[in-house]
Amino acid sequence: MTSIHHTSSDKGYDDQKIRRLAHQHEIRPLVKHREFTSLRKAWNARLDANLYGQRSQSETVNSTLKRKYGAFVRSRRWWKQFRELTIACLVHNVERSL
């Protein structure tokens, strides 16, 4: 089983609750801080630029999936939503391999 070591997102997800949750699960959040102070600017300067730069790949995949399959899920329960998204990803990968 693989584990998640890093997660990245844009400044819109700069929230202490999200950061605490990630740290509890031993995941390093690669989320730029909103730069209200010089300390936050320094924290942003310490982010690994190569890892943070990989965020664009996930943004591209998310955009592609939204265009192909719609921007919403039909299911109401979280496990069915997860299953629906997993199936969409599987179908996308099969279509790309053909």
KERONU-479642 format. One record per atom (N, C-alpha, C): atom name; y, x, z; residue number from 1; chain. Coordinates in Angstrom, 1 decimal. Each point is the difference from the previous one (the first is absolute). Example, Ala and Ser with C-alpha at 12.3 -4.5 7.8 and 13.67 -1.06 7.14 Angstrom:
% KERONU-479642
N, -5.7, 13.2, 7.8, 1, A
CA, 1.2, -0.9, 0.0, 1, A
C, 1.2, 0.9, 0.0, 1, A
N, 1.1, -0.4, -0.7, 2, A
CA, 1.1, 0.9, 0.0, 2, A
C, 1.1, -0.8, 0.8, 2, A
***
This chain:
% KERONU-479642
N, -1.2, 0.8, 0.0, 1, A
CA, 1.2, -0.8, 0.0, 1, A
C, 1.2, 0.9, 0.0, 1, A
N, 1.0, -0.3, -0.9, 2, A
CA, 1.2, 0.8, 0.0, 2, A
C, 1.0, -0.6, 1.0, 2, A
N, 0.9, 0.9, 0.4, 3, A
CA, 1.0, -0.4, 0.9, 3, A
C, 1.4, 0.2, -0.6, 3, A
N, 1.0, -0.7, 0.5, 4, A
CA, 1.3, 0.2, -0.5, 4, A
C, 0.7, 1.0, 0.9, 4, A
N, 0.6, 1.0, -0.6, 5, A
CA, 0.8, 1.0, 0.7, 5, A
C, 1.5, -0.2, -0.1, 5, A
N, 0.4, -0.5, -1.2, 6, A
CA, 1.5, -0.1, -0.2, 6, A
C, 0.2, -1.4, -0.6, 6, A
N, 1.1, -0.5, 0.2, 7, A
CA, 0.5, -1.2, -0.7, 7, A
C, 1.4, 0.1, -0.4, 7, A
N, 0.4, -0.3, -1.2, 8, A
CA, 1.4, 0.2, -0.4, 8, A
C, 0.6, -1.3, -0.4, 8, A
N, 1.3, -0.2, 0.2, 9, A
CA, 0.7, -1.1, -0.5, 9, A
C, 1.5, 0.3, 0.0, 9, A
N, 0.8, -0.9, -0.5, 10, A
CA, 1.4, 0.3, -0.1, 10, A
C, 0.8, -0.3, 1.3, 10, A
N, 1.3, 0.2, 0.0, 11, A
CA, 0.8, -0.2, 1.2, 11, A
C, 0.0, -1.4, 0.5, 11, A
N, -0.4, -1.0, -0.8, 12, A
CA, 0.0, -1.4, 0.4, 12, A
C, -1.1, -0.2, 1.1, 12, A
N, -0.9, 0.9, 0.1, 13, A
CA, -1.1, -0.2, 1.0, 13, A
C, 0.3, 0.9, 1.2, 13, A
N, 1.2, 0.5, 0.2, 14, A
CA, 0.4, 0.9, 1.1, 14, A
C, 0.1, -0.9, 1.3, 14, A
N, -1.1, -0.2, 0.7, 15, A
CA, 0.0, -0.9, 1.1, 15, A
C, -0.8, 0.7, 1.1, 15, A
N, 0.5, 0.0, 1.2, 16, A
CA, -0.7, 0.7, 1.1, 16, A
C, -1.4, -0.6, 0.3, 16, A
N, -0.1, -1.3, -0.2, 17, A
CA, -1.3, -0.7, 0.3, 17, A
C, -1.1, 0.6, -1.0, 17, A
N, 0.4, 0.1, -1.3, 18, A
CA, -0.9, 0.5, -1.0, 18, A
C, -0.4, 1.5, 0.3, 18, A
N, 1.0, 0.8, 0.4, 19, A
CA, -0.2, 1.4, 0.3, 19, A
C, -1.0, 0.1, 1.2, 19, A
N, 0.3, -0.8, 1.1, 20, A
CA, -0.9, 0.0, 1.2, 20, A
C, -1.4, -0.4, -0.4, 20, A
N, -0.2, -1.0, -0.8, 21, A
CA, -1.3, -0.5, -0.4, 21, A
C, -0.7, 1.1, -0.8, 21, A
N, 0.7, 0.6, -0.9, 22, A
CA, -0.6, 1.1, -0.8, 22, A
C, -0.5, 1.2, 0.9, 22, A
N, 0.9, 0.4, 1.0, 23, A
CA, -0.4, 1.1, 0.9, 23, A
C, -1.2, -0.4, 0.9, 23, A
N, -0.1, -1.3, 0.4, 24, A
CA, -1.1, -0.4, 0.8, 24, A
C, -1.3, 0.2, -0.7, 24, A
N, 0.0, -0.2, -1.3, 25, A
CA, -1.2, 0.2, -0.9, 25, A
C, -0.1, 1.4, -0.6, 25, A
N, 0.8, 0.9, 0.5, 26, A
CA, 0.0, 1.4, -0.4, 26, A
C, 0.3, 0.1, -1.5, 26, A
N, 0.9, -0.8, -0.5, 27, A
CA, 0.5, 0.0, -1.4, 27, A
C, 1.4, 0.6, 0.1, 27, A
N, 0.3, 0.9, -0.9, 28, A
CA, 1.4, 0.6, -0.1, 28, A
C, 0.8, -0.9, -0.9, 28, A
N, 1.0, -0.7, 0.4, 29, A
CA, 0.8, -0.8, -0.9, 29, A
C, 1.0, 0.9, -0.7, 29, A
N, -0.1, 0.0, -1.4, 30, A
CA, 1.0, 0.7, -0.8, 30, A
C, 1.0, -1.0, -0.5, 30, A
N, 0.8, -0.5, 1.0, 31, A
CA, 1.1, -0.9, -0.3, 31, A
C, 1.3, 0.6, 0.3, 31, A
N, 0.9, 0.1, -1.0, 32, A
CA, 1.3, 0.6, 0.3, 32, A
C, 0.7, -0.9, 1.0, 32, A
N, 0.8, 0.7, 0.8, 33, A
CA, 0.8, -0.7, 1.0, 33, A
C, 1.3, -0.4, -0.7, 33, A
N, 0.5, -1.2, 0.5, 34, A
CA, 1.4, -0.3, -0.5, 34, A
C, 0.9, 0.9, 0.7, 34, A
N, 0.9, 0.6, -0.8, 35, A
CA, 0.8, 1.1, 0.5, 35, A
C, 1.3, -0.4, 0.7, 35, A
N, -0.1, -0.5, 1.3, 36, A
CA, 1.1, -0.4, 0.7, 36, A
C, 0.6, 1.2, 0.8, 36, A
N, -0.9, 1.0, 0.3, 37, A
CA, 0.5, 1.1, 0.8, 37, A
C, -0.5, 1.3, -0.6, 37, A
N, 0.6, 1.1, 0.5, 38, A
CA, -0.5, 1.3, -0.6, 38, A
C, -1.4, 0.3, 0.4, 38, A
N, -0.5, -0.5, 1.1, 39, A
CA, -1.4, 0.2, 0.4, 39, A
C, -0.9, -0.6, -1.0, 39, A
N, 0.3, -1.2, -0.4, 40, A
CA, -0.8, -0.7, -1.0, 40, A
C, 0.0, 0.8, -1.4, 40, A
N, 1.1, 0.5, -0.3, 41, A
CA, 0.1, 0.8, -1.2, 41, A
C, -0.9, 1.2, 0.1, 41, A
N, 0.0, 0.7, 1.2, 42, A
CA, -0.9, 1.1, 0.2, 42, A
C, -1.5, -0.4, -0.1, 42, A
N, -0.3, -1.1, 0.6, 43, A
CA, -1.4, -0.5, -0.1, 43, A
C, -0.4, -0.2, -1.5, 43, A
N, 0.9, -0.6, -0.8, 44, A
CA, -0.3, -0.2, -1.4, 44, A
C, -0.2, 1.4, -0.7, 44, A
N, 0.7, 1.0, 0.4, 45, A
CA, -0.1, 1.3, -0.7, 45, A
C, -1.3, 0.6, 0.3, 45, A
N, -0.7, -0.4, 1.1, 46, A
CA, -1.3, 0.6, 0.4, 46, A
C, -1.2, -0.7, -0.7, 46, A
N, 0.3, -1.1, -0.6, 47, A
CA, -1.1, -0.7, -0.7, 47, A
C, -0.6, 0.9, -1.1, 47, A
N, -1.3, -0.1, -0.2, 48, A
CA, -0.7, 0.8, -1.1, 48, A
C, 0.4, -0.7, -1.3, 48, A
N, 0.8, 0.7, -0.8, 49, A
CA, 0.5, -0.6, -1.3, 49, A
C, -1.2, -0.2, -0.9, 49, A
N, -1.0, 0.8, 0.0, 50, A
CA, -1.2, -0.2, -0.9, 50, A
C, -0.7, -1.3, 0.3, 50, A
N, -0.3, -0.2, 1.3, 51, A
CA, -0.7, -1.2, 0.4, 51, A
C, 0.9, -1.2, -0.2, 51, A
N, 1.3, 0.0, 0.4, 52, A
CA, 0.8, -1.1, -0.2, 52, A
C, 0.2, -0.3, -1.5, 52, A
N, 0.0, 1.0, -0.8, 53, A
CA, 0.1, -0.3, -1.5, 53, A
C, -1.2, -0.7, -0.6, 53, A
N, -1.1, -0.1, 0.7, 54, A
CA, -1.2, -0.7, -0.5, 54, A
C, 0.2, -1.5, 0.2, 54, A
N, 1.1, -0.4, 0.7, 55, A
CA, 0.2, -1.4, 0.2, 55, A
C, 0.3, -0.8, -1.3, 55, A
N, 0.5, 0.7, -1.0, 56, A
CA, 0.3, -0.6, -1.3, 56, A
C, -1.3, -0.5, -0.7, 56, A
N, -1.1, 0.7, 0.3, 57, A
CA, -1.2, -0.4, -0.7, 57, A
C, -0.5, -1.4, 0.6, 57, A
N, 0.1, -0.1, 1.3, 58, A
CA, -0.4, -1.3, 0.6, 58, A
C, 1.0, -1.1, -0.4, 58, A
N, 1.3, 0.3, -0.2, 59, A
CA, 0.9, -1.0, -0.4, 59, A
C, -0.3, -0.5, -1.4, 59, A
N, -0.4, 1.0, -0.9, 60, A
CA, -0.4, -0.3, -1.4, 60, A
C, -1.2, -1.0, 0.0, 60, A
N, -1.0, 0.4, 0.8, 61, A
CA, -1.2, -0.9, 0.0, 61, A
C, 0.3, -1.4, 0.6, 61, A
N, 0.8, 0.0, 1.0, 62, A
CA, 0.4, -1.3, 0.6, 62, A
C, 0.7, -0.9, -1.1, 62, A
N, 0.9, 0.7, -0.7, 63, A
CA, 0.8, -0.7, -1.0, 63, A
C, -0.9, -0.5, -1.1, 63, A
N, -1.0, 0.8, -0.4, 64, A
CA, -0.9, -0.4, -1.1, 64, A
C, -0.9, -1.2, 0.5, 64, A
N, -0.5, 0.1, 1.2, 65, A
CA, -0.8, -1.1, 0.5, 65, A
C, 0.8, -1.3, 0.1, 65, A
N, 1.2, 0.1, 0.4, 66, A
CA, 0.8, -1.2, 0.1, 66, A
C, 0.3, -0.6, -1.4, 66, A
N, 0.2, 0.8, -1.0, 67, A
CA, 0.3, -0.5, -1.3, 67, A
C, -1.3, -0.7, -0.6, 67, A
N, -1.1, 0.7, 0.3, 68, A
CA, -1.3, -0.5, -0.6, 68, A
C, -0.5, -1.3, 0.7, 68, A
N, 0.0, 0.0, 1.3, 69, A
CA, -0.7, -1.0, 0.8, 69, A
C, 0.9, -0.9, 0.8, 69, A
N, 1.3, 0.2, 0.0, 70, A
CA, 1.0, -0.8, 0.7, 70, A
C, 0.4, 0.8, 1.3, 70, A
N, 1.1, -0.5, 0.6, 71, A
CA, 0.6, 0.7, 1.1, 71, A
C, -0.4, -0.7, 1.3, 71, A
N, -1.0, -0.8, 0.0, 72, A
CA, -0.3, -0.7, 1.3, 72, A
C, -1.6, -0.1, 0.0, 72, A
N, -0.5, -0.3, 1.2, 73, A
CA, -1.4, -0.3, 0.2, 73, A
C, -0.1, -1.5, 0.3, 73, A
N, -1.1, -0.6, -0.5, 74, A
CA, -0.2, -1.4, 0.2, 74, A
C, -0.6, -0.4, 1.4, 74, A
N, -0.8, 1.0, 0.5, 75, A
CA, -0.7, -0.3, 1.3, 75, A
C, 1.0, 0.0, 1.2, 75, A
N, -0.4, -0.7, 1.0, 76, A
CA, 0.8, -0.1, 1.2, 76, A
C, -0.5, 0.9, 1.1, 76, A
N, -1.3, 0.2, 0.1, 77, A
CA, -0.5, 0.8, 1.1, 77, A
C, 0.0, 1.5, -0.4, 77, A
N, 0.3, 0.9, 0.9, 78, A
CA, 0.2, 1.4, -0.3, 78, A
C, -1.2, 0.6, -0.6, 78, A
N, -1.2, -0.3, 0.4, 79, A
CA, -1.2, 0.7, -0.6, 79, A
C, -0.2, -0.5, -1.4, 79, A
N, 0.3, -1.3, -0.3, 80, A
CA, -0.1, -0.4, -1.4, 80, A
C, 1.1, 0.6, -0.8, 80, A
N, 1.2, 0.2, 0.5, 81, A
CA, 1.1, 0.7, -0.7, 81, A
C, -0.5, 1.4, -0.3, 81, A
N, -0.6, 0.7, 1.0, 82, A
CA, -0.5, 1.3, -0.3, 82, A
C, -1.0, 0.1, -1.1, 82, A
N, -0.9, -1.0, 0.1, 83, A
CA, -1.1, -0.1, -1.0, 83, A
C, 0.6, -0.2, -1.4, 83, A
N, 1.0, -0.9, -0.1, 84, A
CA, 0.7, -0.3, -1.2, 84, A
C, 0.7, 1.2, -0.6, 84, A
N, 0.7, 0.8, 0.8, 85, A
CA, 0.6, 1.2, -0.5, 85, A
C, -1.0, 1.1, -0.4, 85, A
N, -1.1, 0.1, 0.8, 86, A
CA, -1.0, 0.9, -0.3, 86, A
C, -0.7, -0.3, -1.4, 86, A
N, -0.2, -1.3, -0.2, 87, A
CA, -0.6, -0.4, -1.3, 87, A
C, 1.0, 0.3, -1.2, 87, A
N, 1.3, -0.2, 0.2, 88, A
CA, 1.0, 0.3, -1.0, 88, A
C, 0.0, 1.5, -0.3, 88, A
N, -0.1, 0.8, 1.0, 89, A
CA, 0.0, 1.4, -0.2, 89, A
C, -1.3, 0.5, -0.7, 89, A
N, -1.1, -0.6, 0.3, 90, A
CA, -1.3, 0.3, -0.6, 90, A
C, 0.1, -0.4, -1.5, 90, A
N, 0.5, -1.2, -0.3, 91, A
CA, 0.1, -0.4, -1.4, 91, A
C, 0.9, 0.9, -0.7, 91, A
N, 1.1, 0.4, 0.6, 92, A
CA, 1.0, 0.9, -0.7, 92, A
C, -0.7, 1.3, -0.3, 92, A
N, -0.8, 0.6, 0.9, 93, A
CA, -0.6, 1.2, -0.2, 93, A
C, -1.1, -0.1, -1.1, 93, A
N, -0.7, -1.1, 0.0, 94, A
CA, -1.0, -0.2, -1.1, 94, A
C, 0.7, -0.1, -1.3, 94, A
N, 1.0, -0.7, -0.1, 95, A
CA, 0.8, -0.1, -1.3, 95, A
C, 0.5, 1.3, -0.5, 95, A
N, 0.5, 0.8, 1.0, 96, A
CA, 0.5, 1.4, -0.4, 96, A
C, -1.1, 0.9, -0.5, 96, A
N, -1.2, -0.2, 0.5, 97, A
CA, -1.1, 0.9, -0.4, 97, A
C, -0.6, -0.4, -1.3, 97, A
N, 0.2, -1.2, -0.5, 98, A
CA, -0.5, -0.4, -1.3, 98, A
C, 0.8, 0.5, -1.2, 98, A
***
